[in-house]
Amino acid sequence: METIKPRKKRRSKPKIENHYKVLGLRSNSRPERIKENYIKLVKEFPPEQHPEEFERIRRAYEILRDPIKRQEYDLVRKFGGSLEQIAEQAFEYIQQENWDKAEALFFDILKVAPDMIGARMGLAQIYIAKEDLMSFDQQVQLLFEGARTEEEKASVLAMKAKMLNDMDYSEEALDVLSLLSETYPDNTDPYRIIYIQVYQALGREEAALKLFDLEIAAIEDEEPDYIFLFIEWINTMIYLEKWQLTDKVQKRVRKFLKSITDEDDKLMVTSSLINEYENYLEGNHFRGASFYMDLLHFMVPKHPFVIENKANVQELSRIQKEIDRFFDDGEMFPLVSTQALTWFYEEIGNEEIVAQYKSMIPFEIWQELEQLDEEFAAGIKRIQKKYPLIYRRYKKDWDKLFAEKTSNLNREVRRRLK
């Protein structure tokens, strides 16, 4: 029978936001100030208490901390002189999804400054959001024709691929990346993360994992901001269930964590790990949550959050692994598996998985199975021997159920079941 396993929720389409505003910054802020404000906001909105606000803060920082991503973002937003207020108003309209007014303002800007790259990119954003791919392509083509160097042309193609992928046009994004690789092979490395994101969106996680290996291997200096790259690497491993890579990934990430000595950097990294832990916990993916808890324990073993949650999530992770083993156990009585699933997922507040599993067994067969008390009792004994964590967690319930199922059996059968 097919295994039902909780998955981490895939990301939704990103909203167009003013990342500078989210971090309380001016658009000309230096990297040091960006990080400073990020740390300040993380202290104010820790992920374990303010998960949604933290996500907005983290997303803004991920864009602004990276020179390439920030340059792409600034190209869309940044104008000069008397055009700045018009541009800011245009982006306010974009955030409100008032596409027509935003489009009109960008065209007003282009009448005054026809070579203004940001206005073209603003129009491209509008058209991709409206799913007008023909107009989107026209604006990107104008940007491409205006690029002077191979590096600039590669940047335009990478930007196009990213915008397409962000709006779920991942096949089209892959075509653009293929063109980038074929035409400008010496300028692909800075955009490896975009390749990874597209492969992930297309379900080609194996290809993404290979690119992660290249990206991780290329790291020379351990910078705190690399935590976001390591998180994506870990999440790909978890999504693919490549648990045989656990030791390799843990060892490399711990080397990175060990290099973090500044207290503010520790706070940033710790908050990011807690955020990922919370995401997996919310999705009932306890093995993924436990992986992040192990990293947190390595970095901040005395953190109150770690002390409070470590033992429980590790127990839940081990139980979930035992439950996964049910589906490969040809001798397990189906209703015993169902009962274990019911107790476990009711305890963690996810009855949907139980209903999904029960729906796999036809009603007529279910009724027949319910009459097989001896087989049910034998299944409970098998739980006790082969799945000790599940048995111990619900021991009183199992013992009560065993007594019920054996109450009408003859003495010889009861003796055999002891």
ABEGO torsion letter per residue (X at the ends): XBBBBBBBBBBBBBBBBBAAAAAGBBAABBAAAAAAAAAAAAAABBAAABAAAAAAAAAAAAAAABAAAAAAAAAAABBBEAAAAAAAAAAAAAAAGBAAAAAAAAAAAAAABAABAAAAAAAAAAAAAAGBAAAAAAAAAAAAAABABAAAAAAAAAAAAAAAAAAGBAAAAAAAAAAAAAABAAAAAAAAAAAAAAAAAAGBAAAAAAAAAAAAAABABBBAAAAAAAAAAAAAAAAAGBAAAAAAAAAAAAAAAAABABAAAAAAAAAAAAAAAAAAAAAGBAAAAAAAAAAAAAABAABAAAAAAAAAAAAAAAAAAAAAAAAABAABBAAAAAAAAAAAAAAAGBAAAAAAAAAABBAAAAAAAAABAAAAAAAAAAAAAABAAAAAAAAAAAAAAAAAAAAABBAAAAAAAX
